[in-house]
Amino acid sequence: MAKRFDLIVFDWDGTLMDSTGAIVASIKAAAADLGIAPPTDERARHIIGLGLIDALRHALPDLPPERYQEVALRYRHHYLSMDQDLLLFDGAEAMIDELMAAGYMLAVATGKTRVGLDRAFAVSGLGARFHASRCADECHSKPHPQMLEELMVEFGVGPDATLMIGDTTHDLLMAKNAGVAALGVAYGAHPRAVLEAESPLFCAGDVAELAQWLRARA
């Protein structure tokens, strides 16, 4: 069957790497370190995928902007203490290898910084599989379409031939803003009902289900 898409773009945290719990714990610990009331788990999960400053603005709405850097430093301290132990979701590496073998162009669009993504690439061993990536400190934060727009220009691929895959509404709204089709994954940060409200082509319950859809439909 002919391919429907040429470029497949993945979010990272909560989509390929099982890092949602570590991010939530790090945000809450950073707030506690500085005597700030921590966000609820639900609020902390909601901001995953945003650039760090945008995430803090949403997670800690009463925090004065001049304190964002303090919290960001403590967040990085806690996250970096555990990120070496984070794992890819079961089946994620095999799925990426299968897509590579099928001839798709693969990219990552993430709320991480470039330093953070490079570290995650090294820890996971997946970095060499991706042809390009965009990070929140290089582009506007999701759901702004800049990451996808730049990737499409880089590869000479139009919106009709591009697919975005992510675990948050920020990913799905970025895709919508870029005129790109999207898949949701319900095993990450945002619940299935919230993702399905954004009308993705499909919402996968695990990596095996995602891989099956891509094999048959992408």
N, C-alpha and C positions, 0 to 999 in steps of 0.2 A: 504494500500500500504506500502511495506517495506521502511524504512528510507534509504535515500541515504547517509546521513551524520550522524555522531555521535557527533561531536564537532562543534559548531557554535560560531565563534569569532566576536564580534562587536567592531568597533571603538566607541568612546564616543561622542566627540564634533561634531555636525553636522550630526550625525547618530542616536543617541538616545536622546541627549539633544540639544535644540535649542539655541546654544551658539555662533554661528558663528558671529553674529553682535557684541556681547560683546567682543569677541576676537579681531576683527578688530578695534573696537573703542579703546580698551586698548592699542594695539600696536601703534596706531596713537597718542594717548594721551601721551604715554610714550616718544615717540620721541619728541613731542612738548615741553614737560616739560624740556627736556635737550637741546633744541635749535637745534635739528636735523631735517632735512627735512623729514616729515613723508612719508611712502610708500603710493602708490595709494591703493584704496580699492581692486582692482584686485590683486595686488602683496601681500597685506596682507591676502587676502582670500586664495591665493595659498599656503601659508606656514602653514596653519592650519593642525594639525596632526603630524607635525615634533616636535622633542624635542626643547625646548625653544632656546638653543644656535644655533642649526641648523636653526631654524626659523628666528632668528635675522640676521644670516649670509646671508640668502636669501632676507629677507625683507629690510635690510639696508646694501647693499653691500659695501658702502663707509665707513661704521663705523669701526674704528679701534677695533680689538679684545679686547684690554684692556678696552673698554667701554661697552662691552656686559653686564657685571654684573650690571652697572648703569641702563641700559635700562631694564634689567630683573627685577630689584627691582621696578622700576616705573610701569612696566607692571603689576606685581603682585598687586601693590597698587590699580591700577585702576580696574583690573579684580575682586579682592576680594571685592571691594566696590559694585559690582553688582551681584555676582554669587549666592547670596541667593535668588535672584528674578528670576533666570533662571528656565525654565520649560522643562520637557520632551516633545518631539513632541507628538501630539495627537495620541493616540493608541499605543504608545511605551510600556507602562507598560503592557497593555493587551496582546500585542504580546509576550513579554518576559514570562508572566505567561502561555500563551498557549504553548510555546516551552518547558517550564519546565514540564508542565503536560504531554507533549508528550514524555518525557524522554530524551531529548537532554542534553548533557553537554554544558554549556554556559560559555563563558569567554569574557573578555574585553582586547583589545590591544590598547593602547592610547599614544598620545604624551604628556599627562599630567605627572606631577611628581606623586609619590606615595601619597604625602600629598594632592595634588590637586584632585586626583581620590578619595581618601578616603572622602574628603570633598564633592565631587559631589555625591558619593554614599549616604552619610548621608542626603544631601539636597533633593535628589530625592527619597530616600527610596528604591532604587533598589539594593543596595549592597548585600543583603542577597540572591538575586536570582542568583548570579553568583558564579560558582564553583572555579574560579581562575581569575587572571588578571595580566597583565604586563604593566609597565610604562616606559617612556623614560629615567628616571634616574636609571633604573635597567638593561636596555638593550640598544643595539645600536638603534639609531633612525630609524624610517621607512625611506626608503623602505628596510632596512636590514631585513633579515628574522628571526633574533634571537627571537623576541617575539613569533612568531608562532612556531618556532622549539621547544622552551622551553615548550610551552603549549602542543604540541603534545607528547613530551616525558613525561610530567607530567601525562597525561591521557592515555598514551599507545595507541594513535590513530595515524594512518598513514595519509599522505597527501590526499589520495583518500577519506578519511572519514571526512575531515575537510573543513569547509567553512568560508571564511572571508567576512565580510560585512562592507563597509565604504563609505564615501562621497568624498574621495579624490583619486587622482592618487597615492599618497604615499601608501594608503591602498592596492590598486589593484596591485601595483608593488611589495609590500611586499609579497602579496599572490603568485604572479608569481615567485618571487625569492625563495619561500618556496615550490613551486610545488603544491600549494593549489588552489582550485576553489574559485572564488570571485563573489560577487554581488556588484554593485554600487548603490548608492542612490543619486538622482539628486536634492534633496531638501536641501542639505547642502552647503559646501564651493565651490566645483568645478562644473562647468557646465556639462550638460549631454554629449555634444559632446566630451569633453575632457575625460570623464570617458569611454564613449563607444569606444574611440580610443584604450583603453587598453583591449578590448574584454572580459568584464565580462560576466558571464552566463546570466545576466539580469541587467537592470538598472531601479530601481523603482522611480516613480514620487512622491510618498508619502508613509507614513508608512502603510496605508491600502493596497496599491499595493504590498509592500514588504511582509506583513503578508500573503497575498493571495498566493504569489509565494511560500513562505516557506511552507505553508499548503499543497500545491499541488505538490511541486517538491523536497522538502528537505527530 
